[in-house]
Amino acid sequence: MAQLIGLGSWPAAIMSVMAGLALTGALHEDGLADTADGFFGGRDREEKLAILRDSRHGTYGVLAIVLSVLLRAAALAGIGDAIHAGLALIAAHAASRAALPMAMRGLPPARPDGLGATAGTPRSLAAIAAALIGGAIALAALGPVRGAVALCLTGGIVFAMTEVARRQIGGHTGDVLGAFQQIGEIVILLAAAAR
């Protein structure tokens, strides 16, 4: 919308990212920051889990948020066209969240309490349905070729991140799932912006 009223690509892109932050309450950005602090700042599993539970953000967390916002805004500015950028946002928001039920099925909760554990494990059919719906939205929004590339890259990176989480803390937490969403969103937007 900002670009349609005459703002350049960068201001419009930053405003689009800000609108997403306002709509979601920056929930996933908080998870990304906590995960970066825990995984890079903790010495062992217990310390990493303690850092993940701490609501304060350290250097790694702040850097992760800044890089996330910059990469998303750069991708949107790189797309340039307001309609295509809007479609890329739809694809990124839908598909990055649709990957989470599969990640929850493949990775146990890292601790018996907390958001990750209380959310439970989605049923196979529900996880598959979420992935199919998110994938269909991404393919419709980005087109079959670019959409397929974005989905393959995102699936591979989220799978790799589940293995990192397994090694770091033995499972997932709500924060780790938020980090997965953020990374997936960034990858889809970058794939949409690729020339």
Secondary structure, DSSP 8 states (H G I E B T S, - for coil): -TTTTT--HHHHHHHHHHHHHHHHTTHHHHHHHHHHHHHHH-SSHHHHHHHHH--S--HHHHHHHHHHHHHHHHHHHHH--HHHHHHHHHHHHHHHHHTHHHHHHHS-BSSSSSHHHHT----HHHHHHHHHHHHHHHHHHH-HHHHHHHHHHHHHHHHHHHHHHHHHHSSB-HHHHHHHHHHHHHHHHHHHH--
